[in-house]
């Protein structure tokens, strides 16, 4: 026989996993300190300048 499952418990479990996934994404997106954001931005701009310096002009 098939296992009996409660639809309300299944619905709540699904909602909980979706909420956890959203929370994890927000921790990644907003969970950095100001110094970390500034360091990342500085590294990105340095890489952009490095690449732009090696471009050929036609």
For each residue, the residues with C-beta under 8 A, 3 or more apart:
1:
2:
3:
4:
5: 9 10
6: 9 10
7: 10 11
8: 11 12
9: 5 6 12 13
10: 5 6 7 13 14
11: 7 8 14 15
12: 8 9 15 16
13: 9 10 16 17
14: 10 11 17 18
15: 11 12 18 19
16: 12 13 19 20
17: 13 14 20 21
18: 14 15 21 22
19: 15 16 22 23
20: 16 17 23 24
21: 17 18 24 25
22: 18 19 25 26
23: 19 20 26 27
24: 20 21 27 28
25: 21 22 28 29
26: 22 23 29 30 31
27: 23 24 30 31
28: 24 25 31
29: 25 26
30: 26 27
31: 26 27 28
32: 36 37 40
33: 36 37
34: 37 38
35: 38 39
36: 32 33 39 40
37: 32 33 34 40 41
38: 34 35 41 42
39: 35 36 42 43
40: 32 36 37 43 44
41: 37 38 44 45
42: 38 39 45 46
43: 39 40 46 47
44: 40 41 47 48
45: 41 42 48 49
46: 42 43 49 50
47: 43 44 50 51
48: 44 45 51 52
49: 45 46 52 53
50: 46 47 53 54
51: 47 48 54 55
52: 48 49 55
53: 49 50
54: 50 51
55: 51 52
56:
57:
58:
